[in-house]
Amino acid sequence: MPHVPPTDGEKLSGVTEGRGVRAALSTQRAEDSSESREEEQPEGRDPNMLFPVGVGKPPPLNLTHQVPPWWEEYKGQVNLHVFEDWCGGAVGHLRRNLHFPLFPHTRTTVKKLAVSPKWKNYGLRIFGFIHPARDGDVQFSVASDDNSEFWLSPNESPAGAQLVAFVGKTGSEWTAPGEFTKFSSQVSKPKRLMASRRYYFELLHKQDDRGSDHVEVGWRAFLPGLKFEVIGSAHISLYTDESSLKMDHVAHVPQSPASHVGGRLPQEEPRADMLRPDPRDTFFLTPRVEPSSLENVLEPCAYAPTYVVKDFPIARYQGLQFVYLSFVYPNDHTRLTHMETENKCFYRESPLYLERFGFYKYMKMDREEGEEDEEEEVQRRAFLFLNPDDFLDDEEEGELLDSLEPTEASPLQSRRHLPLPAAPTAPGAAPGATPAPPVPPSPGDLPTTRRSRALSWAARAARPLPLFLGRALRPRAAAQQQPPKVYVTRVRPGLRAPLGPRGPPWPPFPGVFLRPRPLPRVQLRAPPRPPRSRGRRTGGSPGAELRPPARAQATQGSLEGQPRLLGLPAPTAAANLSSEAQPVTSFLSLSQVSRAQLPAAGDEEEADDDDDGARGEDEDSEEAAGAPRGRWREDAIDWQRTFSVGAVDFEQLRSDWNDLRCNVSGNLQLPEAEAVDVVAQYMERLNARHGGRYALLRIVNVEKRRDSARGSRFLLELELQERGGGRLRLSEYVFLRLPGAHAGGADADGESPEPAPAAPTRPDGRPELCRPLRLAWRQDVMVHFIVPVKNQARWVAQFLADMAALHARTGDSHFSITLVDFESEDMDVEQALRSARLPRYQYLRRTGNFERSAGLQAGVDAVEDASSIVFLCDLHIHFPPNILDGIRKHCVEGKLAFAPVVMRLGCGSSPGDPHGYWEVNGFGLFGIYKSDFDRVGGMNTEEFRDQWGGEDWELLDRVLQAGLEVERLRVRNFYHHYHSKRGMWGARGRKGSRTEGS
């Protein structure tokens, strides 16, 4: 039988943890535990608090003034509390942890104030007493990676702790080990200490996932020239001995200003729209219109939607495909707009497309009369249908470089291709003489032409065109030859095309169609010149040539060793400037240009000193015009460019299909006109029935489930003003039946299907509202939360505190907590239930390993009332205040089950600053009437015996086959806390320390 606690006002044991929630304890406060006194703090709202205490009044803190007894054997070590798997590098991030400071993941000790676990994403709280060696003024300093704070009390009381030194506040500051003077904030002012006394201290440290984690505290006498020394075991002692205490024993944990200062975010605009106030959040507190007075407002009608898959064979785990979403009005702001910087799945465009082209396709650029904007049009449409196989892999690109023939080179090369060097000059030949052609090779020595996946669009016209649908457009005849517009060009072997005398330009930036200035020519060999000391020579003779770059040498050697195709001329400087090559599309950036492709600095200087025509006419003309060599012209920016755009409603592009791919989109939005039309019809019938007794104040919530064959189901929640009375809440299901539609399928009693008459229509031919039979929800039905647990002390304490706060805030006593305990060792779960302020609870103890399916089934079996709701729950849930009302509204016996979508918080995220995603694939949080749960067969305890994961999908399959609808909605402020997996379900670490779960 469920236990109902007495109501005689008996005082329960508890500790206020600074968040306005009393943590349930399993033991009474010991005589030597600390006393508490409430102190006012600056105004602000705690984001981790379930319900605010008052407008602008945060919950009071509970600071420890009286310390427990101290013993001499405490010397030589201090207390260490570890908070694992929590992101961020600032101490403020540690204070936002839900369990800080009372419920750490690990309790242990440390022998000196220098700790380096060599781990990541954790926070440390080190506290105890400092024993000075002598009287005098002492300076302290703290060093850490990342941030840290050192607090010191003028006496042994934690309540008087003051911040004396710190490293950073934002998480980006850090120091090297032993670097005690990097920041001015690291070093404290001199503190007068006495050797006969002990002083309470607290050291907070936060480490993210980068850097060499460490934190250390040094001290020195306030004398010139002394260095800081780490405080060792001879001068520290424990605050208290925790070795024999269970993890839920927290009365001894000191609470100081260091534990709470900065834990609250300042008053600022919410980062997520979902955090803004909404009438839905508190509408359940408004008195409800009696359902009996609404029975005759609408004509009754049968309700059997066509999307119900009763007795339809569903393959394993395919029930997800038969769950449909409901439309909501007004906007409940469940769309995670603050998360769309990383995830833009709400929009239909692919991430690759948005990354490259953005949203410019929705914009039409304004043009002046006669202005041509061909480049913009090309950018908007080009490369939308490229084949991924048309791009070069890194390995194939390297093969392409090795396979190029000398005669295929030209200035129109990829930025990563080297300029082909000329054949070496014979000894004694005059400078500039043409070398003798090589002997043609035999046919057997001909190399095999390699095939690559380089894009092959034709460049036989002077103006290359971009790709469309993977093919090149036919070149258009031009009156005069202009420098070609190119994307980025690359040589492809085996194909040749005529080029102009100057060759095509080198495009400055990939992906932009511009007219860049021509690329300066690269000399294939240096002309003879007097030797210079900075030149690298191949020998000691004065006439020796300068050695080319290493990569160019290697390329030349490899080309000399390769036979050339029959009938092709030998590569010369002239051939290099006029050889034919076919440009292909590439995505190389400017950073990929090899240094060997550009003239060396020394070569440029030498070329500048040479007056015998080493530079080309184009380069001379550019320098004469004052243009700097080797630099690109800046792009012209049109700051006066305007555009036209139409209103775009992306919500209209969504469907009620359960989209399992996008986890940041919110509930589907119901058009305002449709919601207002349905409400107007209902209010007209309501006032006709009651003689204008009610006036509509506002539409709080409208939910629509669409059935394109028979009509749509609506849940109307309206705030009404009763004539001569107060404000009331109307929350009823109605059905808008399509003209001529008939109800089909068997009813809940298993009778044969009988067609129902068509619903009456209005004179204008539009459908009329009716009251769906057997679709009414109960406001006072009992809700049983079923939670299996094992070795999760801090989460059990938080869950019970949240449930107690839910009861205190709502005054709702029609719910019960059932904990199924698999022999937890870190706390007394039954005693914690007795100490919590809950209206009803049940404790079930099971032996063996943790089994979620078996635990849930055992909890449901303990519920006696078949006409009550069971809610299969998880332990790490943050509940909104209207959770009970939401479960009752969306669970109807024999008709509806409820699977709310929870938001999974990311590492370091809290309900006040939610960063995460909607768990669109999970159905582990499930509300259903016990009679329906028993009818579908309950949990599958045979297949999911020693594991969990998939049991929720398997249950969903059977629920749908039984003919029930599953309501699927994203619930505001409904979060799944990020939590550590270490130590769960009885796992033990290799080293001995008091850890939750061990």
Secondary structure, DSSP 8 states (H G I E B T S, - for coil): --B----S-----EEE-SSS-EEE-SS---TTS--EEEE---S---TT-SS-SBTTB---EEEE-S-----GGGBT-EEEEEEES---SSHHHHHTSTTTTT--SEEEEESSSEE----SSEEEEEEEEE--SSSEEEEEEEEEES-EEEEE-SSS-GGG-EEEEEE-SSS-----TT-TTSSGGGB---EEE-TTS-EEEEEEEEE-SSS--EEEEEEEESSTT---EE--GGGEE-S---TT--TT--TTS---HHHHTT-S--S---SSGGGS--GGGTGGGS-B--GGGGTTTS-EE----TT--TT----TT-GGGG-B--EEES----S-GGGTTT--TTSSS-HHHHHHHTTGGG-EE---TT---HHHHHHHHTTSS--GGGS--HHHHHHHHHH--GGG--SS--TTS---------TT--TT----------GGG---------------SSS---EETTEE------SS------S-EEEETT------SS-----SSTT------------SS-------TTS-BSSSSTT--B---HHHHHHHHHHHTS---TT-----HHHHHH---EEEE----GGG--GGGS--HHHHHHHHH--SS-S-HHHHHHHHTT--TT--------TT--EE-----GGGG--SB--SS-SS--SEE--HHHHHHHHHHHHHHHHHHHTS-EEEEEEEEEEEEEETTTEEEEEEEEEEEETTS-EEEEEEEEEEE-TT----S--TT-----------B-TTS-B-EEEETT----SS--EEEEEEESS-HHHHHHHHHHHHHHHHHH----EEEEEEES--SSS-HHHHHHHS--S-EEEEE--SS--HHHHHHHHHHT---TTSEEEE--SSEE--TTHHHHHHHT-BTTTEEE--EEEEE-TT-BTTB--EEE-SS---SEEEEHHHHHHTT---TTTSSS--SSHHHHHHHHHHHTT-EEE--EEEEEEE-----TTGGG---SS--EETT-
